[in-house]
Amino acid sequence: MDYLFPKDPILPWSTLFSLTKQTILPSPIPTHPTSYWFLARNALYQGLKALRLQPGDEVLVPAYHCNTLVEPIIQFGLKVVFYNIRRDCHVDVEHLESKIHTKTKAIVMIHYFGFPQTVAPYLNLTKHHGLYLIEDCAHVLVGEDDGIPLGSMGDISVFSWRKFLPIKDGGMLVINNSNITADLLEENSNNFTQAKVAINLFEQLLADHVPSFQKLTVRVFNTLSSAYKAIIRLGESSPQHLPASYDSPSFQIGSVNQGMSKISKYLLRRINLTSIIEKRYFNAAYLLDTINKGALPGVIPFFKEFSPGMCPWVVPVLVPGRTNFHILLRSKGVPAFTWGGVIHPSLNLHNYPDGKFLYDNLILLPIHQGMNEKDMNSMITTMKDLL
Ligand SMILES: Cc1ncc(COP(=O)(O)O)c(C=O)c1O
């Protein structure tokens, strides 16, 4: 039987019932105005509002992205213009500058997979041309570029807590430019969404913690929860209850004002972020070290080193000559993936061979805090066997 890899980080019972909590919700940029949204895509939409962009304005977006970043910009009424990201995942400055025109109002940059981009070339361009910089930190828990915290350099920045933590929803908007004042109305998630979040979280807790002899109880619970979800779906079909779904790569304009759920805020104040950062860094360094020692011939780490203080979301690697190696890995239970399935349909990859290269070849390996040394070694052995 294949090894059972933990797909997502586990939520410890101790966190759920922790009496120690932060008095305010945490933020990597605690001194700047911060708001908490259901997903990072909502946060981005709210950020566009704060920047007071107007329909028809142009926003420059990297041609290597996740479509959940592109859709809010389009649905805001803005025109997305793509710019080239080189095969090393860094910006092609000349190409980016060639795309700046009179209607251009903002540039989006991404710190891919938690690895800091050099922000200086972006800041040079935005200052020179009078544009806004939108710093996409959806893959960042913490990190810095040249000693400056990621997420503090763009006029606005967005984060996605749920990508790192055992919570089902949670995005964040930070406004760094003190000239931007925004009155953003954060709505509480409706009862249907709160119920859905609670059920999914409870299911996750059962799956993570309940030993196999209690699986029957789980089955009974699952049957009940399916019935309840069906009722919720009925409720959601009325327009005032448009769903805010974290399972879907789409952007739902109807729920764009939904804040982070109460459950996720409760957990965010109790989760030990330091230990998560340390564990992810440790797992990523362990994998890199294994590859550098030659234990996985044919696997090339995409980023050769990790800068101090960063926390990778995943570890990207190249496996030349092995098309769809991630699918092989998935067939063995390793939750590896590429971004091949999240390309925005408006991006014509014929014009962006570097983007195509990255979508086709960059394999993203899990290193989350729920993986212990045994899980890491099993992933390494599985890769070795498949190679
Ligand atoms: C670069 C980037 N930006 C934004 C998002 C949106 O994050 P969320 O799923 O929290 O809306 C994603 C999601 O994967 C992403 O990869």
The ligand as an SDF file (V2000), in Angstrom:
LIG
                    3D

 16 16  0  0  0  0  0  0  0  0999 V2000
    0.1030   34.2790   -6.5450 C   0  0  0  0  0  0  0  0  0  0  0  0
   -1.2740   34.1510   -5.9720 C   0  0  0  0  0  0  0  0  0  0  0  0
   -1.9580   35.2630   -5.6860 N   0  0  0  0  0  0  0  0  0  0  0  0
   -3.2000   35.2110   -5.1500 C   0  0  0  0  0  0  0  0  0  0  0  0
   -3.8080   34.0020   -4.8940 C   0  0  0  0  0  0  0  0  0  0  0  0
   -5.1850   33.9640   -4.2970 C   0  0  0  0  0  0  0  0  0  0  0  0
   -5.1570   33.4360   -2.9830 O   0  0  0  0  0  0  0  0  0  0  0  0
   -6.5170   32.8940   -2.3160 P   0  0  0  0  0  0  0  0  0  0  0  0
   -6.6610   31.4690   -2.7730 O   0  0  0  0  0  0  0  0  0  0  0  0
   -6.3170   33.0090   -0.8410 O   0  0  0  0  0  0  0  0  0  0  0  0
   -7.6040   33.7490   -2.8230 O   0  0  0  0  0  0  0  0  0  0  0  0
   -3.1410   32.8230   -5.1980 C   0  0  0  0  0  0  0  0  0  0  0  0
   -3.7900   31.5210   -4.9580 C   0  0  0  0  0  0  0  0  0  0  0  0
   -3.2660   30.4660   -5.1720 O   0  0  0  0  0  0  0  0  0  0  0  0
   -1.8400   32.8960   -5.7430 C   0  0  0  0  0  0  0  0  0  0  0  0
   -1.1450   31.7760   -6.0220 O   0  0  0  0  0  0  0  0  0  0  0  0
  1  2  1  0
  2  3  1  0
  2 15  2  0
  3  4  2  0
  4  5  1  0
  5  6  1  0
  5 12  2  0
  6  7  1  0
  7  8  1  0
  8  9  2  0
  8 10  1  0
  8 11  1  0
 12 13  1  0
 12 15  1  0
 13 14  2  0
 15 16  1  0
M  END
$$$$
